[in-house]
């Protein structure tokens, strides 16, 4: 329980208390080493930090989800392309689409995929 008094027999607490009393007398030191923030300033800073952290996390999550969605759509388009090419007996075009990005793009456009 805090009584607001220092036990007279605790030398460490007495030493700390004496040092703090000396520091508190030196206004210039306090001014340069311990800038004071108002509650509002501190709240504003904390809100900005929280906002920036949240925004960074949201952007990272969005990028991750977007990449996963894009990958899934790309795989689905490629599977549909291969299925149609093989169904039409265009095995050589399927091989080309698998190896060449330009050929793949042309074939995806040809089939509207």
Backbone as a chain_set.jsonl record, in Angstrom:
{"seq": "XXXXXXXXXXXXXXXXXXXXXXXXXXXXXXXXXXXXXXXXXXXXXXXXXXXXXXXXXXXXXXXXXXXXXXXXXXXXXXXXXXXXXXXXXXXXXXXXXXXXXXXXXXXXXXXXX", "coords": {"N": [[0.834, -1.17, 0.0], [0.549, 2.228, -0.848], [1.752, 4.864, 0.925], [2.754, 7.296, 0.499], [5.026, 8.093, 1.716], [8.502, 7.654, 2.344], [10.209, 4.859, 3.529], [12.446, 5.337, 6.167], [14.618, 3.7, 6.542], [15.328, 2.526, 4.133], [17.803, 2.532, 2.006], [18.256, 2.569, -0.797], [15.869, 3.532, -1.934], [15.844, 6.043, -0.723], [18.173, 7.163, -1.884], [17.407, 7.255, -4.603], [15.201, 8.957, -4.408], [16.479, 11.299, -3.49], [18.113, 11.908, -5.73], [16.141, 12.361, -7.671], [14.937, 14.62, -6.579], [16.999, 16.502, -6.904], [17.173, 16.575, -9.704], [14.626, 17.496, -10.371], [14.779, 20.113, -9.529], [16.371, 21.324, -11.403], [15.335, 23.043, -13.898], [15.998, 23.557, -16.604], [17.224, 21.183, -17.435], [15.099, 19.398, -17.149], [13.389, 20.473, -19.069], [14.815, 20.037, -21.477], [15.269, 17.272, -21.529], [12.959, 15.895, -20.917], [10.413, 16.16, -22.551], [7.155, 17.412, -22.305], [3.978, 16.132, -22.92], [0.672, 16.967, -23.739], [-2.347, 15.401, -22.668], [-4.033, 15.229, -24.821], [-2.238, 15.566, -26.99], [-0.671, 13.264, -26.683], [-2.649, 11.305, -27.039], [-3.351, 11.834, -29.694], [-0.947, 11.194, -30.994], [-0.741, 8.464, -30.343], [-3.057, 7.539, -31.619], [-2.409, 8.076, -34.299], [-0.22, 6.369, -34.653], [-1.468, 3.891, -34.214], [-3.31, 3.945, -36.328], [-1.554, 3.979, -38.544], [-0.24, 1.533, -38.158], [-2.414, -0.231, -38.373], [-3.235, 0.354, -40.987], [-1.004, -0.468, -42.45], [-1.017, -3.204, -41.861], [-3.491, -3.872, -42.993], [-3.049, -3.273, -45.719], [-1.035, -5.132, -46.311], [-2.421, -7.508, -45.854], [-4.415, -7.243, -47.778], [-2.881, -7.262, -50.14], [-1.879, -9.849, -50.004], [-4.244, -11.368, -50.124], [-5.134, -10.53, -52.641], [-3.09, -11.479, -54.307], [-3.403, -14.231, -53.921], [-5.989, -14.591, -54.934], [-5.606, -13.766, -57.59], [-3.769, -15.687, -58.415], [-5.319, -17.98, -58.204], [-7.327, -17.425, -60.105], [-5.741, -17.312, -62.405], [-4.785, -19.942, -62.529], [-7.193, -21.285, -62.933], [-7.961, -20.26, -65.436], [-5.856, -21.204, -67.022], [-6.197, -23.957, -66.731], [-8.71, -24.251, -67.948], [-8.048, -23.433, -70.536], [-6.181, -25.424, -71.302], [-7.834, -27.678, -71.193], [-9.674, -27.122, -73.267], [-7.958, -26.904, -75.466], [-6.853, -29.521, -75.621], [-9.201, -30.945, -76.005], [-9.808, -30.173, -78.546], [-7.798, -31.297, -79.923], [-5.362, -29.961, -80.038], [-2.657, -30.326, -79.111], [-0.016, -29.493, -79.524], [-0.261, -26.697, -79.414], [-1.037, -26.498, -76.774], [1.279, -27.334, -75.486], [2.967, -25.248, -76.288], [1.643, -23.067, -75.06], [2.062, -23.672, -72.404], [4.776, -23.252, -72.16], [5.44, -20.743, -73.239], [4.857, -17.426, -72.601], [3.788, -15.398, -74.26], [2.523, -16.86, -76.295], [0.684, -18.197, -74.751], [-0.873, -16.036, -73.823], [-2.009, -15.163, -76.25], [-3.56, -17.414, -76.936], [-5.282, -17.566, -74.711], [-6.696, -15.225, -75.131], [-7.837, -15.803, -77.59], [-9.677, -17.794, -76.889], [-11.231, -16.375, -75.185], [-10.655, -16.323, -72.507]], "CA": [[0.0, 0.0, 0.0], [1.34, 3.446, -0.968], [1.398, 5.865, 1.941], [3.325, 8.563, 0.085], [6.242, 8.369, 2.478], [9.601, 6.732, 2.113], [10.76, 4.303, 4.762], [13.736, 5.973, 6.473], [15.714, 2.73, 6.58], [15.572, 1.971, 2.798], [18.829, 3.415, 1.441], [18.095, 2.681, -2.244], [14.756, 4.45, -2.18], [16.297, 7.366, -0.302], [19.101, 7.626, -2.903], [16.6, 7.594, -5.793], [14.412, 10.132, -4.061], [17.391, 12.448, -3.454], [18.496, 12.209, -7.111], [14.973, 12.945, -8.334], [14.757, 15.975, -6.046], [18.001, 17.349, -7.575], [16.782, 16.71, -11.11], [13.42, 18.322, -10.448], [15.16, 21.505, -9.298], [17.013, 21.811, -12.617], [14.276, 23.222, -14.886], [16.558, 23.466, -17.952], [17.409, 19.762, -17.736], [13.763, 18.822, -17.348], [12.865, 20.978, -20.339], [15.509, 19.434, -22.61], [15.289, 15.814, -21.491], [11.658, 15.302, -20.645], [9.357, 16.978, -23.127], [5.848, 17.056, -21.769], [2.877, 16.104, -23.871], [-0.656, 17.019, -23.143], [-3.094, 14.154, -22.86], [-4.54, 15.268, -26.196], [-1.12, 15.301, -27.896], [-0.326, 11.855, -26.552], [-3.731, 10.537, -27.66], [-3.221, 12.036, -31.134], [0.209, 10.411, -31.44], [-1.103, 7.046, -30.246], [-4.047, 7.258, -32.665], [-1.706, 8.049, -35.579], [0.571, 5.131, -34.691], [-2.419, 2.79, -34.385], [-3.838, 4.039, -37.692], [-0.509, 3.566, -39.477], [-0.055, 0.086, -37.992], [-3.591, -0.893, -38.938], [-3.219, 0.535, -42.436], [0.05, -1.347, -42.974], [-1.507, -4.582, -41.773], [-4.564, -4.019, -43.973], [-2.463, -3.32, -47.054], [-0.341, -6.42, -46.454], [-3.447, -8.547, -45.962], [-5.05, -7.058, -49.083], [-1.959, -7.748, -51.161], [-1.825, -11.301, -49.904], [-5.499, -11.893, -50.65], [-5.16, -10.251, -54.075], [-2.189, -12.425, -54.968], [-4.023, -15.562, -53.876], [-7.12, -14.574, -55.862], [-5.05, -13.724, -58.937], [-3.166, -16.989, -58.689], [-6.42, -18.913, -58.395], [-7.948, -17.118, -61.399], [-4.793, -17.712, -63.438], [-4.785, -21.401, -62.613], [-8.47, -21.695, -63.525], [-7.914, -19.922, -66.862], [-4.908, -22.115, -67.659], [-6.834, -25.28, -66.775], [-9.76, -24.2, -68.966], [-7.369, -23.38, -71.827], [-5.636, -26.758, -71.592], [-8.964, -28.582, -71.445], [-10.217, -26.837, -74.599], [-6.954, -27.243, -76.485], [-6.771, -30.974, -75.759], [-10.471, -31.4, -76.559], [-9.776, -29.88, -79.982], [-6.648, -31.974, -80.506], [-4.303, -28.971, -80.262], [-1.642, -30.645, -78.109], [1.172, -28.669, -79.754], [-0.588, -25.373, -78.885], [-1.042, -26.634, -75.313], [2.684, -27.342, -75.083], [3.465, -23.887, -76.485], [1.022, -22.214, -74.038], [2.692, -23.973, -71.117], [6.172, -22.817, -72.146], [5.647, -19.404, -73.791], [3.851, -16.501, -72.069], [3.122, -14.709, -75.37], [1.623, -17.83, -76.926], [-0.398, -18.426, -73.778], [-1.737, -14.847, -73.842], [-2.779, -15.194, -77.507], [-4.559, -18.484, -76.852], [-6.299, -17.174, -73.724], [-7.534, -14.219, -75.793], [-8.588, -16.513, -78.648], [-10.789, -18.508, -76.258], [-11.974, -15.478, -74.31], [-10.383, -16.689, -71.119]], "C": [[0.89, 1.248, 0.0], [0.86, 4.476, 0.042], [1.939, 7.234, 1.579], [4.567, 8.944, 0.857], [7.268, 7.296, 2.184], [10.077, 6.177, 3.434], [12.168, 4.864, 4.983], [14.892, 4.989, 6.409], [16.011, 2.112, 5.204], [16.526, 2.906, 2.046], [18.683, 3.587, -0.077], [16.977, 3.67, -2.587], [15.156, 5.87, -1.81], [17.239, 7.959, -1.349], [18.342, 8.066, -4.163], [15.81, 8.864, -5.548], [15.274, 11.393, -4.044], [17.803, 12.875, -4.864], [17.337, 12.872, -7.856], [14.719, 14.362, -7.841], [15.744, 16.938, -6.708], [17.611, 17.604, -9.026], [15.582, 17.637, -11.248], [13.703, 19.797, -10.21], [15.71, 22.132, -10.576], [15.983, 21.886, -13.752], [14.79, 23.075, -16.309], [16.734, 21.997, -18.359], [16.066, 19.109, -18.005], [13.21, 19.215, -18.712], [13.489, 20.258, -21.527], [15.383, 17.914, -22.658], [13.918, 15.169, -21.351], [10.547, 16.17, -21.224], [8.002, 16.478, -22.629], [4.804, 17.125, -22.87], [1.575, 16.277, -23.111], [-1.318, 15.673, -23.384], [-3.589, 14.086, -24.302], [-3.443, 14.959, -27.214], [-0.753, 13.818, -27.882], [-1.384, 10.986, -27.234], [-3.652, 10.633, -29.182], [-2.074, 11.189, -31.7], [-0.119, 8.921, -31.425], [-2.103, 6.657, -31.33], [-3.366, 7.161, -34.028], [-0.893, 6.756, -35.724], [-0.346, 3.933, -34.93], [-2.966, 2.761, -35.804], [-2.81, 3.519, -38.693], [-0.243, 2.068, -39.386], [-1.202, -0.681, -38.641], [-3.617, -0.815, -40.454], [-2.177, -0.392, -43.056], [-0.403, -2.803, -42.964], [-2.595, -4.837, -42.814], [-4.034, -4.114, -45.392], [-1.77, -4.653, -47.302], [-1.345, -7.548, -46.636], [-4.13, -8.462, -47.327], [-4.176, -7.562, -50.214], [-1.933, -9.27, -51.18], [-3.085, -11.934, -50.488], [-5.586, -11.689, -52.161], [-4.269, -11.205, -54.849], [-2.798, -13.819, -55.016], [-5.178, -15.644, -54.869], [-6.628, -14.583, -57.302], [-4.45, -15.056, -59.347], [-4.255, -18.014, -58.991], [-7.099, -18.697, -59.745], [-7.037, -17.547, -62.549], [-4.754, -19.218, -63.629], [-6.059, -21.906, -63.274], [-8.483, -21.422, -65.027], [-6.999, -20.894, -67.608], [-5.51, -23.517, -67.779], [-7.908, -25.32, -67.858], [-9.148, -24.192, -70.369], [-6.855, -24.763, -72.214], [-6.758, -27.738, -71.943], [-9.5, -28.374, -72.864], [-9.23, -27.21, -75.698], [-6.876, -28.748, -76.692], [-8.056, -31.534, -76.358], [-10.515, -31.191, -78.07], [-8.561, -30.504, -80.672], [-5.478, -31.031, -80.785], [-3.2, -29.133, -79.197], [-0.392, -29.771, -78.271], [0.938, -27.246, -79.237], [-0.587, -25.396, -77.349], [0.391, -26.614, -74.784], [3.266, -25.936, -75.19], [2.927, -22.947, -75.395], [1.676, -22.434, -72.673], [4.091, -23.387, -71.024], [6.37, -21.347, -72.508], [4.513, -18.469, -73.35], [3.101, -15.768, -73.171], [2.113, -15.628, -76.05], [0.427, -18.091, -76.02], [-1.39, -17.254, -73.803], [-2.601, -14.836, -75.098], [-3.888, -16.242, -77.445], [-5.649, -18.16, -75.834], [-7.252, -16.153, -74.343], [-8.417, -14.881, -76.862], [-9.824, -17.208, -78.07], [-11.597, -17.634, -75.297], [-11.806, -15.811, -72.839], [-9.491, -15.625, -70.526]], "O": [[1.863, 1.323, 0.75], [-0.294, 4.903, 0.014], [1.638, 8.223, 2.247], [5.105, 10.034, 0.658], [6.929, 6.17, 1.821], [10.327, 6.937, 4.37], [12.986, 4.857, 4.064], [16.039, 5.402, 6.239], [16.877, 1.242, 5.116], [16.112, 3.938, 1.518], [18.967, 4.669, -0.59], [17.148, 4.54, -3.441], [14.826, 6.808, -2.535], [17.122, 9.14, -1.675], [18.616, 9.132, -4.715], [15.765, 9.748, -6.403], [14.848, 12.441, -4.528], [17.838, 14.069, -5.163], [17.541, 13.838, -8.59], [14.322, 15.222, -8.628], [15.378, 18.066, -7.039], [17.713, 18.73, -9.512], [15.538, 18.471, -12.153], [12.931, 20.648, -10.652], [15.538, 23.328, -10.808], [15.783, 20.912, -14.479], [14.087, 22.52, -17.153], [16.428, 21.619, -19.49], [15.91, 18.359, -18.969], [12.634, 18.39, -19.421], [12.791, 19.906, -22.478], [15.391, 17.334, -23.744], [13.762, 13.985, -21.652], [9.825, 16.838, -20.484], [7.754, 15.275, -22.548], [4.768, 18.076, -23.651], [1.412, 15.793, -21.991], [-0.87, 14.899, -24.23], [-3.568, 13.026, -24.927], [-3.655, 14.208, -28.166], [-0.551, 13.202, -28.929], [-1.043, 10.032, -27.934], [-3.859, 9.642, -29.882], [-2.213, 10.553, -32.745], [0.187, 8.201, -32.376], [-2.01, 5.57, -31.899], [-3.691, 6.281, -34.826], [-0.883, 6.133, -36.785], [-0.041, 3.065, -35.748], [-3.077, 1.698, -36.415], [-3.135, 2.726, -39.577], [-0.043, 1.405, -40.403], [-0.986, -1.653, -39.364], [-3.971, -1.78, -41.13], [-2.441, -1.031, -44.075], [-0.2, -3.538, -43.93], [-2.619, -5.894, -43.445], [-4.505, -4.932, -46.181], [-1.903, -5.236, -48.378], [-1.151, -8.436, -47.466], [-4.393, -9.486, -47.958], [-4.662, -8.212, -51.14], [-1.961, -9.893, -52.242], [-3.015, -12.902, -51.245], [-6.055, -12.57, -52.882], [-4.643, -11.686, -55.919], [-2.717, -14.505, -56.035], [-5.33, -16.647, -55.566], [-7.158, -15.312, -58.14], [-4.604, -15.496, -60.487], [-4.127, -18.815, -59.917], [-7.412, -19.657, -60.448], [-7.509, -18.084, -63.552], [-4.697, -19.709, -64.756], [-6.021, -22.839, -64.077], [-8.957, -22.25, -65.805], [-7.334, -21.351, -68.701], [-5.353, -24.181, -68.803], [-8.011, -26.297, -68.6], [-9.653, -24.851, -71.278], [-7.076, -25.216, -73.337], [-6.634, -28.527, -72.88], [-9.75, -29.344, -73.58], [-9.613, -27.761, -76.73], [-6.837, -29.208, -77.834], [-8.013, -32.49, -77.132], [-11.178, -31.94, -78.788], [-8.324, -30.271, -81.857], [-4.684, -31.291, -81.689], [-2.865, -28.188, -78.484], [0.216, -29.36, -77.283], [1.854, -26.646, -78.674], [-0.182, -24.425, -76.709], [0.686, -25.971, -73.776], [3.975, -25.484, -74.291], [3.674, -22.123, -74.866], [1.823, -21.498, -71.888], [4.551, -23.057, -69.931], [7.378, -20.757, -72.119], [3.351, -18.696, -73.685], [1.899, -15.534, -73.043], [0.989, -15.222, -76.345], [-0.707, -18.193, -76.488], [-2.603, -17.464, -73.803], [-3.792, -14.534, -75.028], [-5.02, -15.983, -77.854], [-6.821, -18.45, -76.074], [-8.461, -16.202, -74.114], [-9.594, -14.548, -77.006], [-10.889, -17.208, -78.689], [-12.543, -18.11, -74.668], [-12.711, -15.6, -72.032], [-9.121, -15.712, -69.355]]}, "num_chains": 1, "name": "protein.A"}
